Amino acid sequence: MRKVILFFSLMTGIAAYAQADNEIQVYASPTIQHKWTIFELHSNYTFKGSKYLSSPKDAKWFNTTLEITHGFGKNFEIGFYTFAGIAPGGGYQYLGNQIRPRVTVPASWKWKVGASLSLEFGFFRPDDTTAFFWQGEIRPVIDKTIKNWYFALNPNIDFAVTGNNKGVGIAPQLKTVYTINGKVGLGFEYYAGLGSFKDILPGNLQEHLIGPIIDIYTHPMWEVQGGFLFGLTDNSNQRVLKILLGRRKAKKNQK
């Protein structure tokens, strides 16, 4: 039983590493406008990792992800990711690439909530001492704006299809924001890694992170967000700083 728990703990940890430590983001349902492109740089630093690490310094990565997303219709986009990072001992490392097609429910359907679905797939490695493996996620997005409040749920399904950690994991995410004067949003985000559908991990081996975030809406062509996440379990990263900078580029003759 201990070996089984350890296997799924490692599988969940690697899947979460590929998403939560490189691109820490709860998605909203709208896709980018037709023929528009957005360039996003996700920068995250882990001050303190899992309490189970034999060497706490191993967690102190500075991760960067370049995400480029282009709109191919009113309700369809494709995103492309490049994962990289600076290891705790120093030195830049290339960690992989991923592609993400996403479709959103048209406004003409008049749903009471926003909804979209994406499939991310690509190759990744935790560091340059390990082999690349093929992995990804299925990301449903459900969100709702009520006056100044915004709520989003991403009940993600992570998966790895090659390597020693093949399997499917459960990784839900939540976001709540209150917008002030249409310029600043204050709220919190929550990220989890619960294990697989067949074997939910014991509580202390699950990953649960939560923390305050701030969104800046001062210019419609820019996306700015910052946040600080705190681990709620021993197997979670304990302190993570996240910064997101994005720049939209409109098609010609349109702003």
C-alpha positions in Angstrom: 0.0 0.0 0.0 2.8 2.4 0.8 4.3 1.9 -2.7 0.9 2.6 -4.3 0.5 5.8 -2.3 4.0 6.9 -3.2 3.5 6.2 -6.9 0.3 8.3 -7.1 1.9 11.0 -4.9 4.8 11.3 -7.4 2.4 11.2 -10.4 0.3 14.0 -9.0 3.3 16.0 -8.0 4.8 15.9 -11.4 1.5 16.7 -13.1 1.0 19.6 -10.8 4.6 20.7 -11.3 4.0 21.0 -15.1 1.0 23.2 -14.5 0.9 24.8 -11.1 4.6 25.7 -10.8 5.1 26.9 -14.4 1.8 28.5 -15.4 -0.2 29.4 -12.3 -3.5 30.6 -13.7 -7.2 30.1 -13.3 -8.8 30.5 -16.7 -11.7 32.6 -17.7 -14.2 31.3 -20.2 -13.9 33.8 -23.1 -11.4 33.1 -25.9 -9.4 35.9 -27.5 -11.0 37.8 -30.3 -10.7 36.6 -33.9 -7.3 37.3 -35.4 -6.0 38.8 -32.2 -2.9 37.5 -30.3 -2.0 37.7 -26.7 1.6 37.2 -25.4 1.8 36.2 -21.7 4.8 35.7 -19.5 4.2 33.6 -16.4 6.9 34.1 -13.8 6.8 32.1 -10.5 9.3 31.6 -7.6 9.0 29.0 -5.0 10.4 30.2 -1.7 9.6 27.0 0.2 8.6 23.6 -1.2 7.1 20.4 0.1 8.0 19.5 3.7 8.8 16.0 2.4 11.8 17.1 0.4 15.1 15.8 1.7 16.8 19.0 0.5 14.5 22.1 0.9 16.7 24.1 -1.5 15.6 21.8 -4.4 12.2 23.6 -4.5 13.6 27.1 -5.0 13.0 27.3 -8.8 12.3 30.4 -10.7 9.9 29.2 -13.4 9.0 31.1 -16.6 6.4 30.2 -19.2 5.9 32.1 -22.4 2.3 31.6 -23.6 1.2 32.8 -27.1 -2.5 32.5 -27.9 -4.2 33.4 -31.2 -7.9 33.7 -32.0 -9.1 31.7 -35.0 -12.8 32.6 -34.8 -15.3 34.1 -32.5 -15.2 31.1 -30.1 -11.9 29.3 -30.9 -8.3 29.9 -30.0 -5.0 28.0 -30.0 -2.3 28.6 -27.4 1.4 27.6 -27.5 3.6 27.3 -24.4 7.4 27.2 -23.8 8.4 26.0 -20.3 11.7 27.1 -18.8 13.3 27.8 -15.5 16.3 28.7 -13.5 17.3 25.9 -11.2 18.0 26.4 -7.5 21.8 26.0 -8.1 21.6 28.5 -11.0 21.5 27.9 -14.7 18.7 28.2 -17.3 16.9 25.0 -18.2 14.5 24.4 -21.1 11.7 22.2 -19.8 9.3 21.6 -22.7 6.5 22.8 -25.0 2.7 22.4 -25.1 -0.2 23.3 -27.4 -3.7 24.2 -26.3 -6.8 24.4 -28.5 -9.8 25.9 -26.7 -13.4 26.4 -27.6 -16.0 28.5 -25.7 -19.8 28.5 -25.6 -21.2 31.2 -27.9 -23.0 34.1 -26.3 -25.9 33.4 -28.6 -26.6 30.2 -26.6 -27.5 32.5 -23.7 -26.2 30.2 -21.0 -26.4 31.6 -17.4 -22.7 31.0 -17.0 -19.7 31.3 -19.2 -18.1 28.0 -20.3 -15.2 26.7 -22.3 -13.1 23.6 -22.8 -9.5 23.2 -23.7 -7.1 20.3 -24.3 -3.4 20.9 -23.5 -0.8 18.4 -24.7 2.9 18.4 -25.0 6.2 17.2 -23.6 7.7 18.2 -20.3 10.5 17.3 -17.9 10.9 18.5 -14.3 14.6 19.4 -14.9 17.4 18.7 -17.3 18.5 15.5 -15.5 15.3 13.7 -16.4 13.8 12.6 -19.7 10.9 14.3 -21.4 7.5 12.6 -21.1 4.2 13.3 -22.9 1.5 14.9 -20.7 -1.3 17.4 -20.7 -4.7 18.3 -19.2 -8.4 18.6 -20.0 -9.6 22.0 -18.6 -13.3 22.8 -18.4 -13.9 26.4 -17.4 -17.1 27.7 -15.8 -17.4 31.3 -14.7 -19.9 33.9 -13.7 -19.8 37.7 -13.1 -22.3 39.1 -10.6 -22.1 42.9 -10.3 -18.5 43.5 -9.1 -17.9 39.9 -8.2 -16.2 37.3 -10.5 -16.2 33.6 -9.9 -14.3 30.9 -11.9 -14.0 27.1 -11.5 -11.5 25.0 -13.5 -12.1 21.3 -12.6 -8.9 20.1 -14.4 -8.0 16.6 -15.3 -4.2 16.0 -15.6 -2.7 13.1 -17.5 0.7 11.6 -18.4 0.8 9.1 -21.3 4.5 8.1 -21.3 7.2 7.7 -18.8 7.2 6.1 -15.3 4.3 8.3 -14.1 1.5 7.4 -16.6 -1.9 8.1 -15.1 -4.8 10.5 -14.7 -5.1 13.0 -11.9 -7.6 15.4 -10.4 -6.5 19.1 -10.1 -9.4 21.6 -9.5 -8.8 25.3 -9.4 -10.9 28.2 -8.1 -10.8 32.0 -8.4 -12.9 34.8 -6.8 -12.3 38.5 -7.4 -14.0 41.7 -6.4 -13.4 44.6 -8.8 -13.0 48.2 -7.5 -13.9 51.0 -9.9 -13.3 48.8 -12.9 -9.5 49.2 -12.4 -8.4 46.8 -9.7 -9.5 43.3 -8.8 -8.8 41.8 -5.3 -9.4 38.2 -4.5 -7.9 34.8 -4.0 -7.0 31.7 -6.0 -7.0 28.1 -5.0 -5.1 25.1 -6.6 -5.2 21.4 -5.7 -3.8 18.0 -6.7 -6.0 15.3 -5.2 -4.5 12.1 -6.8 -6.2 9.9 -9.3 -9.8 9.0 -9.9 -9.1 5.5 -8.7 -7.0 6.5 -5.7 -7.6 9.8 -3.9 -4.4 10.5 -1.9 -4.4 10.8 1.9 -4.9 14.4 3.0 -1.2 15.1 3.9 0.0 13.8 0.4 -2.5 16.0 -1.5 -1.5 19.4 -2.8 -3.6 22.4 -1.7 -2.5 26.0 -2.2 -4.4 29.2 -1.6 -3.5 32.9 -1.5 -4.4 36.5 -2.3 -4.2 37.9 -5.9 -4.5 41.3 -7.5 -5.6 41.9 -11.1 -4.9 45.3 -12.8 -7.3 46.5 -15.5 -5.9 50.0 -16.3 -5.4 49.3 -20.0 -7.6 46.9 -22.2 -4.5 45.7 -24.1 -2.5 44.7 -21.0 -3.0 41.9 -18.6 -1.3 42.2 -15.2 -1.7 39.9 -12.2 0.3 39.1 -9.0 -0.3 36.8 -6.1 1.2 34.8 -3.3 0.2 31.2 -2.6 0.5 29.3 0.7 0.5 25.5 1.0 -2.1 24.0 3.2 -0.7 20.4 3.4 2.8 19.0 4.0 3.1 17.9 0.4 2.2 21.3 -1.0 4.7 24.0 -2.0 4.6 26.2 1.0 5.3 29.7 -0.4 5.0 30.6 -4.1 5.1 34.1 -5.7 3.3 34.4 -9.1 3.4 37.3 -11.6 1.6 37.4 -14.9 2.2 40.0 -17.6 0.3 39.9 -20.9 0.0 42.1 -24.0 -2.7 41.8 -26.5 -2.1 42.6 -30.2 -5.2 43.4 -32.3 -5.5 42.6 -36.0 -4.8 45.5 -38.3 -7.3 48.4 -38.2 -8.9 47.1 -35.1 -8.4 48.0 -31.4 
